[in-house]
Amino acid sequence: MRMRLDLKQLKQLSVETESGQKLGKIYDVVFELEGQIIAQYLVRSLLHTKDYLISRDQVVRFEEKRIVVTDSVAKESVLSVEDPPPIRASVEPLTMRTEK
């Protein structure tokens, strides 16, 4: 049976290790354009304290409500989550000009 998911459905799946550790949910993916495949999954913990970069090779299986990944993901793939830098406008204010 072939399973197909759109990005919205993929983002609803829980991501867990083989030993049952809940890592979070997918918030983005990285595509490999040459093969038209997903190369990596970006997973954010439920409390938004950790991000995980999961290679497609680390995915063990897809289930109806979750994705199971190797236990090594919890140890090796942690990315630090920092507050984003403040957005600074680089646009200069507009001045009105009148035509005669």
C-alpha positions in Angstrom: 0.0 0.0 0.0 1.4 3.4 -1.0 0.9 6.2 1.5 0.9 9.8 0.4 0.8 12.9 2.6 0.7 16.5 1.9 2.8 19.0 4.0 -0.2 19.9 6.2 -0.8 16.2 7.0 2.9 15.6 7.5 3.1 18.4 10.1 0.3 16.8 12.1 2.4 13.6 12.8 4.2 13.1 16.0 7.9 12.2 15.7 9.2 9.6 18.2 12.3 7.4 18.5 12.2 3.6 18.4 12.4 3.6 22.2 9.3 5.8 22.5 10.9 9.2 23.2 8.7 12.0 21.8 10.7 14.5 19.9 8.0 16.8 18.6 6.4 17.6 15.3 7.7 18.4 11.8 7.7 22.1 11.1 9.6 22.1 7.8 11.3 19.9 5.2 14.4 20.1 3.0 14.0 18.9 -0.5 16.7 17.3 -2.7 15.8 18.8 -6.1 17.7 16.3 -8.2 15.8 13.3 -7.0 12.6 15.2 -6.1 12.7 13.7 -2.6 12.6 15.0 1.0 16.2 14.9 2.2 15.7 16.1 5.8 12.9 16.8 8.2 13.0 19.7 10.7 11.3 18.8 13.9 10.6 21.1 16.8 9.9 19.9 20.4 6.5 20.6 21.8 7.8 23.2 24.1 9.9 24.8 21.3 13.1 24.3 23.2 14.9 22.0 20.8 15.0 21.5 17.0 16.1 18.2 15.4 17.4 17.8 11.9 16.4 14.3 10.8 17.9 12.7 7.7 15.6 10.5 5.6 18.0 7.7 6.4 17.1 8.0 10.1 13.4 7.4 9.5 12.5 3.9 10.5 8.8 4.0 9.4 5.7 6.0 9.0 2.6 5.1 10.9 -0.9 6.5 10.8 -0.3 9.1 13.6 3.5 9.2 14.0 6.9 8.9 12.4 9.4 6.6 14.1 13.0 7.5 13.9 16.2 5.9 15.1 17.2 6.5 18.7 20.4 8.2 17.6 18.3 11.2 16.5 17.7 12.3 20.1 21.4 12.4 20.8 23.0 13.6 17.5 20.6 15.8 15.7 19.9 18.6 18.2 20.0 22.1 16.9 19.9 25.0 19.3 16.9 27.2 19.2 17.6 30.8 19.8 15.3 33.8 19.8 15.3 35.3 16.3 17.1 38.6 15.9 14.9 41.6 16.0 13.7 42.7 12.5 15.2 46.0 11.5 13.6 47.9 8.7 16.1 48.9 6.1 13.6 50.9 4.1 13.9 54.6 4.2 10.8 56.7 4.9 8.9 57.9 1.8 8.5 61.5 1.2 5.6 62.9 -0.9 6.4 64.8 -3.9 4.1 67.0 -5.7 4.0 67.5 -9.4 3.5 70.9 -11.0 
